[in-house]
């Protein structure tokens, strides 16, 4: 682990969480991102953000929820996920910089649900699960629309949990990753390669965080 990458464990009411810090030398913001219900902080988008953003003045904190730290395979109920996120927030805020709450999939939902309560500067929603696959009537749009802070959604063009064109109008920005699935993987036949797809994500987030002031 390089000197600018450190791990921190945090005790929460939901159990022990872990933050992997990717420190910027002159940070103006902290971007805290958590994982989804089916994976961890090694997701391609979270890793890419951690590699790119610190070079541009944004400290990235990849957050592992307690259930993941404990080695469990199934995520708990949303209420418990929110409890874990609330528990790590003081450690995120201790950097003395505005904190952007973010995450992918279930982690994006947590960030949206708690943003106003915790005083987040903004929300980054990666692969927001607008609805379960094949169940558009089970919309979770209300969580996104109630975030209450500047919000960026980055969504794969072929995400079965909600394609960009399915999202309702609202006070948020949306960037599409063409051909991307829920994990932003693009098929080999796509007109863009995987590296280009990931660059769309990092470029969008970098530009957006720069606009937050």
C-alpha positions in Angstrom: 0.0 0.0 0.0 1.5 3.4 -1.1 2.0 6.2 1.5 -1.1 8.1 0.1 -3.3 5.1 0.6 -4.4 4.1 4.2 -7.0 1.9 5.8 -9.2 3.0 8.7 -11.7 0.8 10.6 -14.7 2.6 12.1 -17.1 1.1 14.7 -20.8 1.7 13.8 -24.1 0.5 15.3 -24.2 -1.9 12.4 -20.8 -3.3 13.0 -17.2 -2.5 12.0 -16.8 -0.6 8.7 -13.6 0.1 6.8 -12.5 3.1 4.9 -9.7 2.9 2.3 -8.4 6.4 1.9 -6.8 7.7 -1.3 -5.4 11.0 -0.2 -5.0 14.1 -2.4 -2.1 16.3 -1.4 -4.2 19.5 -1.4 -7.7 18.2 -1.1 -10.6 20.5 -1.7 -13.2 17.8 -1.4 -13.7 14.3 0.0 -15.6 11.9 -2.2 -16.9 9.0 -0.2 -18.1 6.0 -2.3 -19.6 2.7 -1.1 -20.2 -0.5 -2.9 -23.4 -2.3 -4.0 -25.2 -5.2 -2.6 -23.4 -7.7 -4.8 -19.8 -6.5 -4.7 -17.2 -4.6 -2.9 -14.9 -1.6 -3.3 -12.9 -3.4 -6.0 -15.6 -2.5 -8.5 -14.1 -1.0 -11.7 -15.7 2.4 -11.3 -14.7 2.8 -7.6 -11.1 1.8 -8.3 -10.9 4.1 -11.3 -12.1 7.1 -9.3 -9.6 6.3 -6.5 -6.8 6.2 -9.1 -7.7 9.4 -10.9 -9.3 12.0 -8.6 -6.6 12.4 -5.9 -4.3 13.7 -8.6 -6.8 16.5 -9.1 -7.4 17.6 -5.5 -10.2 15.2 -4.5 -9.5 12.7 -1.7 -11.4 9.5 -2.3 -12.7 7.3 0.5 -13.8 3.8 -0.6 -16.2 2.6 2.2 -16.8 -1.0 3.0 -20.1 -1.5 4.8 -20.0 -3.6 8.0 -21.7 -6.6 6.4 -19.0 -6.8 3.8 -16.2 -6.4 6.3 -17.8 -9.2 8.3 -17.6 -11.5 5.2 -21.3 -11.9 4.7 -22.6 -12.5 1.2 -25.9 -10.9 1.5 -26.5 -7.2 2.2 -28.9 -6.4 5.1 -32.0 -4.2 4.9 -31.8 -0.6 3.7 -32.3 0.7 7.2 -29.2 -1.2 8.4 -27.2 0.0 5.4 -28.1 3.6 6.3 -27.1 3.0 10.0 -23.7 1.8 8.8 -23.2 4.8 6.6 -24.2 7.2 9.3 -21.7 5.6 11.6 -18.8 6.3 9.2 -19.8 9.8 8.4 -17.9 11.5 11.4 -14.6 9.8 10.1 -15.3 11.2 6.6 -16.0 14.7 7.9 -12.9 14.6 10.1 -10.8 15.5 7.1 -12.1 19.1 7.4 -13.3 19.2 3.8 -16.8 19.1 2.3 -17.9 15.5 1.8 -19.6 14.3 -1.4 -21.7 11.2 -0.5 -21.6 8.6 -3.2 -21.8 4.9 -4.1 -22.8 2.4 -6.7 -26.1 0.7 -6.9 -27.3 0.1 -3.3 -24.6 2.4 -2.1 -26.0 5.2 -4.3 -29.4 4.7 -2.7 -27.9 5.0 0.8 -26.2 8.2 -0.2 -29.4 9.7 -1.6 -31.5 8.7 1.4 -29.1 10.2 4.0 -27.5 13.2 2.1 -29.6 16.0 3.6 -29.5 14.5 7.1 -25.8 14.2 7.2 -24.9 17.5 5.5 -23.4 16.0 2.4 -22.1 18.6 -0.1 -23.5 16.6 -3.0 -24.4 13.0 -4.1 -22.7 10.8 -6.7 -25.0 8.0 -7.8 -23.2 5.3 -9.9 -25.5 2.8 -11.5 -28.5 4.0 -9.5 -30.9 1.0 -9.3 -34.0 2.8 -10.5 -36.0 -0.5 -10.4 -35.4 -4.2 -10.1 -34.6 -5.8 -13.5 -37.8 -6.3 -15.5 -39.9 -4.5 -12.8 -40.1 -0.8 -13.9 -43.3 -0.4 -11.8 -41.1 -0.9 -8.6 -39.5 2.6 -9.1 -37.0 4.0 -6.6 -37.0 7.4 -8.3 -38.3 9.1 -5.1 -35.0 8.3 -3.3 -33.0 10.0 -6.0 -35.4 13.0 -6.4 -35.3 13.6 -2.6 -31.5 13.8 -2.3 -31.8 17.5 -1.7 -28.3 18.4 -2.8 -26.5 18.7 -6.2 -26.5 15.2 -7.7 -24.8 13.4 -10.5 -26.0 10.1 -11.9 -23.7 8.0 -14.0 -25.7 5.2 -15.7 -24.9 2.5 -18.2 -26.8 2.7 -21.4 -27.8 -1.0 -21.1 -28.3 -1.1 -17.3 -31.2 -3.6 -16.6 -31.8 -1.7 -13.3 -32.7 1.4 -15.3 -31.6 2.7 -18.6 -30.9 6.5 -18.8 -34.0 7.1 -20.9 -36.2 5.6 -18.0 -35.1 8.3 -15.5 -37.6 10.9 -14.7 -37.0 14.6 -15.1 -35.5 16.1 -11.9 -32.9 18.4 -10.4 -29.9 16.3 -11.1 -27.4 15.7 -13.9 -27.2 12.4 -15.7 -24.2 11.0 -17.8 -24.6 7.9 -19.9 -21.9 5.3 -20.4 -22.9 3.9 -23.8 -23.4 0.2 -23.9 -22.6 -0.2 -20.2 -24.3 -2.7 -18.0 -24.9 -2.4 -14.2 -21.2 -2.8 -13.6 -20.3 -0.5 -16.6 -19.0 -3.5 -18.5 -19.3 -3.0 -22.3 -19.6 -5.9 -24.8 -16.7 -6.6 -27.1 -18.8 -5.7 -30.1 -19.5 -2.2 -28.7 -18.2 0.9 -30.5 -16.2 1.9 -27.4 -13.8 -0.2 -25.4 -13.7 -0.8 -21.7 -11.0 1.7 -21.0 -13.0 4.4 -22.9 -16.1 3.5 -20.9 -14.3 3.9 -17.6 -12.7 7.2 -18.8 -16.3 8.5 -19.4 -17.0 7.9 -15.7 -13.9 9.5 -14.3 -14.0 12.5 -16.7 -17.6 13.1 -15.8 -17.0 12.9 -12.1 -13.9 15.0 -12.3 -15.7 17.8 -14.2 -18.6 17.7 -11.9 -16.6 17.8 -8.6 -14.7 20.7 -10.1 -18.0 22.6 -10.6 -19.0 22.1 -6.9 -16.6 24.9 -5.8 
